[in-house]
């Protein structure tokens, strides 16, 4: 059903809608859509340098009401049961960079999952909730890791001198999709099979393909790409084998950090405008744009 809807809907452009953001503020997200599709976890900041302020909130997508998340200060990702959020918090200790912090949404308690002088960021959950996938510079370069929530055991998943980030589990947590820097501004989207320890790049061109997000049925990948030198990345989709590449947005701003709704009828993403980053949504229904 998802594939059929996309095949029709994406033959014409769907104008995105503003979900969150305002002048002079940055609002960002990373797999922050709740499992029931009703709430969005958002990180925000305003100001610069020593005067910068940061925080996070839950946005009710039906009413527009916001609920602060006092223990978090960056874009959180939801656990599959909707009970927990994991965020790459900016550490209060200035000798640290970012650390993975998990919040229990029901009782408000928080705990640190991974911390150190390196950057630990872009955390997301496995489908069974046992692991948190993240990237870290703890060995000098940005590689992928996972941490077992039950006991804090950390496993390294990649070992490459090139920059790797923006990872997501899929296929019952047997595979991971992420982006890897090839050289300069050239990035590839890579799928790694964790059982076979094999990799394949999909949809590669000599330019940037990055920030992948896979649909719940594992048939489509939303991603950001540059088609001409000097342009900002816009949103595209393609099949997980790299075929049927289609453009979703076409504008002067960078569009990235896509997230699919479970039913495949909405894609949320971040638009990096000159007056601050904003959360946007593209809606699809029965082959037509929807508001």
C-alpha positions, 0 to 999 in steps of 0.5 A: 500500500505504501509503495503504491501511494508513493508511486502516484503521489510523488509524480507531482510536488507536495508543498511541505507544512510548517510544524515547529519553529520561529525566527531566531530559533533552531528546532530540530529532530531525529527519529522523534515521532512517537510510535502512535504518531501523535507526538514529536520530540523536538530539540531547540536552541536560541542565542549564540556563544556563552548566551545560548539556551537549549532545551527539548519538548514534546509537541502534540501534533493534534493540539499544538501544545508543548510539554517541556522535557527538562532533562534533555537539551537536544533532539530525542528519539523515541523508543519503540514502546513510546516510554523512553527518549534518548538524546545526545545532550550537550554536557554541563561539564565543558570538558565533555562534548555530547553524551547519550542521556535516556529519559523515562517519559512516564516518571521523568527520571533520566540516566546517562548511557554513554559519556566521555570527552568524545562526542556521542550523538544521534542515538536511536533504538532497536526495534526490540528496545534492547539497544541504542545505536549511535555514532561516536568519536571515542576512537578519533573518527566517527564510527557506529556503536550500539549500547545494550540498555540492560547492562551498558555494554558497548559494541563497535559496529564499524571501523573506518577512518571516514566519517560515519553517522545518522544510523538506523536499525531495520530488518528486525535489527539485522541491518543498519543504514547510515551515511559515510563520507567518501571524500570532501562533500561526497557522501554515500548511503550504506547498508551494513548487514550485521550478521554477515558483516557485509556492506553495500552502498545504494544510489551513489553518485559523485555528489552527496547522498546522506541523512537516510531514513527507512520506511517502516516496511523497509521498502523506501529510503528518504534521504538528502541529496545534492544534484548540482555543485553549490546547491543545498541538499533537498529531500529524495526517496529511493528503493532500498536497492537504490532504484526509483530515485524521486525528488520530494523538495526543490528549494534553496534551503537544506532539507534533512533529518527525515523521519517516516510515520509508521503508515508511510503517509507523512514524512517529517524533516528539518529545513535549515533556513537562514532565520533558523531551522524548522520542522516540516511535514510532507503529507501523502494520502491515496496518491494526493497531497494532504494538509 
